[in-house]
Amino acid sequence: MGPLEAIVLIVVAIIALFVVVTLFRSVRVVPQQRMDVVERLGKYHRTLSPGLNLLMPFLDAVRTKVDMREQVVSFPPQPVITSDNLVVSIDTVLYFRVQDPVRATYEIANFLQAIEQLTVTTLRNVIGSMDLERALTSRDEINRHLSGVLDETTGRWGIKVTRVEIKAIEPPPSIRDSMEKQMRAERDRRAAILNAEGIKQSQILTADGDRQGAILRAQGEREARILQAEGQAKAIQTVFNAVHTANPDSKVLAYQYLQALPQIAAGQSNKIWIVPAELTKALEGIGGALGGLIQDNAGPISTEPVEQADPAAVDQALAEARALAAETEKEAVRGLPSAPSSYSSGYSTNMDRVEQREQA
């Protein structure tokens, strides 16, 4: 290959390289949600939209590639002084979106730095007009105020601030300790109040339950006593009617009285037993009853004198009466102090009277 052919080959290669570079610079592919600002000879020419775009080689150049998606920026904690002269550290998060890439490119040199400094100054102005307690409880108000100021200022830059959030407000350590003690005391106070309310309600319910229980027990006892009294009244009425219907004589009543005496003396709590004065009459009634029984066994009453009756029958009746009286006396005074001699003499006199009456 001669020198001429070599020169021609080099020229062809240079031309091919120039064509390739020209094609590369004239064709531009822009991805979705991105806008490219193009300048021609140093002056804004147009904005490339997403897709395939053609440029004038060596005349057009891409100045800025602007992301049109919503972006999130977290700023470092900033010290802010409240109205009560306390230094707090506030951490913020900013959400924004570029609406006009041309204005965001030519109106501000660095819009992200400008937004950060504007957020810090606005935040200091807002927090400086509040005390610590209000600043801790008014995050929504602070967010709305920041969002309004930033949106108004960044609007001329082609940027839309969609949301501003305060992540944390950190007071000084001494203030945090005081706040924790205050909150602990407040929680203890609420717990004491709730405990007292619970005890109060428990005592009220217990007292109400006791009152209702006492009322119900009193009503039950009253009804039981009424029913018991009604039963006793009916029993007494029944006995009274039976006694008046049977019409017993004094002899039967005297015999029943003697039968009831052992039951009266059988109680364990009876220390002193007083023999009533009616015992003499009861014994006389027994004697009369035995005389009547003898007359009934002997047949109809005759006009003959009593001495003609069988002496053996009379002796047997008197022996039975004495045995019955002695048994009654033993059961009545068992386990009690001994009866006085007057009672024994009275009892013997009564028995003699009964015997004399029977012999008469």
GIJO-V143009 format. One record per residue. N is the residue number from 1. SS is DSSP state (~ for helix, > for strand, _ for the rest). PSI is psi in radians with two decimals (999 if undefined). Layout:
<<N	SS	PSI> <N	SS	PSI>>
This chain:
<<1	_	2.30> <2	_	3.03> <3	~	-0.58> <4	~	-0.75> <5	~	-0.62> <6	~	-0.69> <7	~	-0.73> <8	~	-0.72> <9	~	-0.71> <10	~	-0.70> <11	~	-0.70> <12	~	-0.69> <13	~	-0.72> <14	~	-0.69> <15	~	-0.73> <16	~	-0.73> <17	~	-0.68> <18	~	-0.71> <19	~	-0.73> <20	~	-0.77> <21	~	-0.65> <22	~	-0.78> <23	~	-0.67> <24	~	-0.66> <25	~	-0.35> <26	~	-0.29> <27	>	2.23> <28	>	2.22> <29	>	2.08> <30	>	2.20> <31	_	2.97> <32	_	2.57> <33	_	0.64> <34	>	2.47> <35	>	2.32> <36	>	2.27> <37	>	2.13> <38	>	2.36> <39	>	2.50> <40	>	2.02> <41	_	0.69> <42	_	0.05> <43	>	2.56> <44	>	2.29> <45	>	-1.01> <46	>	3.06> <47	>	2.20> <48	>	2.27> <49	_	2.87> <50	_	2.38> <51	>	-2.78> <52	>	2.23> <53	>	2.57> <54	>	2.38> <55	_	2.76> <56	_	2.00> <57	_	2.50> <58	_	-0.04> <59	_	-0.70> <60	>	2.52> <61	>	2.50> <62	>	2.10> <63	>	-0.87> <64	>	2.49> <65	>	1.94> <66	>	2.20> <67	>	2.13> <68	_	-0.02> <69	_	2.81> <70	_	2.34> <71	>	2.67> <72	>	2.25> <73	>	2.22> <74	>	2.07> <75	_	2.58> <76	_	2.75> <77	_	2.41> <78	>	2.29> <79	>	2.27> <80	>	2.46> <81	>	2.24> <82	_	3.07> <83	_	-0.39> <84	_	0.43> <85	_	0.76> <86	_	2.36> <87	>	2.11> <88	>	2.66> <89	>	2.17> <90	>	2.25> <91	>	2.20> <92	>	2.75> <93	>	2.34> <94	>	2.33> <95	>	2.20> <96	>	2.88> <97	>	2.43> <98	>	2.11> <99	_	-0.59> <100	_	1.81> <101	~	-0.52> <102	~	-0.83> <103	~	-0.63> <104	~	-0.37> <105	~	-0.69> <106	~	-0.33> <107	_	-0.49> <108	_	2.47> <109	_	-0.82> <110	_	1.65> <111	~	-0.51> <112	~	-0.77> <113	~	-0.66> <114	~	-0.70> <115	~	-0.69> <116	~	-0.82> <117	~	-0.63> <118	~	-0.65> <119	~	-0.75> <120	~	-0.84> <121	~	-0.73> <122	~	-0.69> <123	~	-0.68> <124	~	-0.66> <125	~	-0.71> <126	~	-0.83> <127	~	-0.54> <128	~	-0.37> <129	_	0.08> <130	_	2.67> <131	_	3.08> <132	~	-0.78> <133	~	-0.72> <134	~	-0.65> <135	~	-0.62> <136	~	-0.45> <137	~	0.09> <138	_	0.79> <139	~	-0.67> <140	~	-0.74> <141	~	-0.74> <142	~	-0.73> <143	~	-0.74> <144	~	-0.71> <145	~	-0.76> <146	~	-0.77> <147	~	-0.70> <148	~	-0.78> <149	~	-0.77> <150	~	-0.68> <151	~	-0.68> <152	~	-0.67> <153	~	-0.74> <154	~	-0.09> <155	~	-0.64> <156	~	-0.15> <157	~	0.03> <158	_	0.45> <159	>	2.41> <160	>	2.01> <161	>	1.95> <162	>	-0.60> <163	>	2.52> <164	>	2.24> <165	>	2.43> <166	>	2.01> <167	>	-0.74> <168	>	2.57> <169	>	1.92> <170	>	1.89> <171	_	3.01> <172	_	2.76> <173	~	-0.71> <174	~	-0.69> <175	~	-0.65> <176	~	-0.72> <177	~	-0.75> <178	~	-0.69> <179	~	-0.70> <180	~	-0.72> <181	~	-0.71> <182	~	-0.79> <183	~	-0.66> <184	~	-0.75> <185	~	-0.69> <186	~	-0.72> <187	~	-0.70> <188	~	-0.69> <189	~	-0.78> <190	~	-0.69> <191	~	-0.71> <192	~	-0.71> <193	~	-0.78> <194	~	-0.69> <195	~	-0.76> <196	~	-0.71> <197	~	-0.70> <198	~	-0.76> <199	~	-0.71> <200	~	-0.85> <201	~	-0.68> <202	~	-0.78> <203	~	-0.66> <204	~	-0.80> <205	~	-0.69> <206	~	-0.77> <207	~	-0.72> <208	~	-0.71> <209	~	-0.74> <210	~	-0.72> <211	~	-0.81> <212	~	-0.69> <213	~	-0.74> <214	~	-0.69> <215	~	-0.78> <216	~	-0.71> <217	~	-0.71> <218	~	-0.71> <219	~	-0.69> <220	~	-0.77> <221	~	-0.69> <222	~	-0.80> <223	~	-0.67> <224	~	-0.75> <225	~	-0.68> <226	~	-0.81> <227	~	-0.70> <228	~	-0.74> <229	~	-0.71> <230	~	-0.71> <231	~	-0.78> <232	~	-0.69> <233	~	-0.75> <234	~	-0.68> <235	~	-0.77> <236	~	-0.73> <237	~	-0.70> <238	~	-0.78> <239	~	-0.74> <240	~	-0.77> <241	~	-0.70> <242	~	-0.70> <243	~	-0.79> <244	~	-0.52> <245	~	-0.73> <246	~	-0.51> <247	_	1.10> <248	_	2.70> <249	_	3.11> <250	~	-0.48> <251	~	-0.77> <252	~	-0.75> <253	~	-0.67> <254	~	-0.70> <255	~	-0.73> <256	~	-0.60> <257	~	-0.74> <258	~	-0.61> <259	~	-0.51> <260	~	-0.29> <261	~	-0.76> <262	~	-0.61> <263	~	-0.59> <264	~	-0.68> <265	~	-0.09> <266	_	-0.19> <267	_	2.47> <268	_	-0.42> <269	_	0.00> <270	_	1.90> <271	_	-0.58> <272	_	2.24> <273	_	2.08> <274	_	2.13> <275	_	2.11> <276	_	2.78> <277	_	-0.30> <278	~	-0.08> <279	~	-0.61> <280	~	-0.80> <281	~	-0.64> <282	~	-0.72> <283	~	-0.69> <284	~	-0.66> <285	~	-0.61> <286	~	-0.73> <287	~	-0.73> <288	~	-0.67> <289	~	-0.72> <290	~	-0.67> <291	~	-0.67> <292	~	-0.68> <293	~	-0.66> <294	~	-0.72> <295	~	-0.64> <296	~	-0.69> <297	~	-0.53> <298	~	-0.24> <299	_	-2.93> <300	_	2.64> <301	_	2.29> <302	_	2.93> <303	_	0.04> <304	_	2.78> <305	_	2.72> <306	~	-0.42> <307	~	-0.35> <308	~	-0.09> <309	_	2.88> <310	_	2.08> <311	~	-0.57> <312	~	-0.70> <313	~	-0.70> <314	~	-0.77> <315	~	-0.70> <316	~	-0.74> <317	~	-0.74> <318	~	-0.67> <319	~	-0.74> <320	~	-0.71> <321	~	-0.76> <322	~	-0.72> <323	~	-0.72> <324	~	-0.72> <325	~	-0.72> <326	~	-0.72> <327	~	-0.69> <328	~	-0.71> <329	~	-0.68> <330	~	-0.77> <331	~	-0.54> <332	~	-0.64> <333	~	0.22> <334	_	2.25> <335	_	0.08> <336	_	2.92> <337	_	2.63> <338	_	2.50> <339	_	2.62> <340	_	2.84> <341	~	-0.48> <342	~	-0.65> <343	~	-0.72> <344	~	-0.76> <345	~	-0.66> <346	~	-0.71> <347	~	-0.73> <348	~	-0.70> <349	~	-0.71> <350	~	-0.74> <351	~	-0.66> <352	~	-0.68> <353	~	-0.71> <354	~	-0.72> <355	~	-0.75> <356	~	-0.64> <357	~	-0.67> <358	~	-0.68> <359	~	-0.56> <360	_	999>>
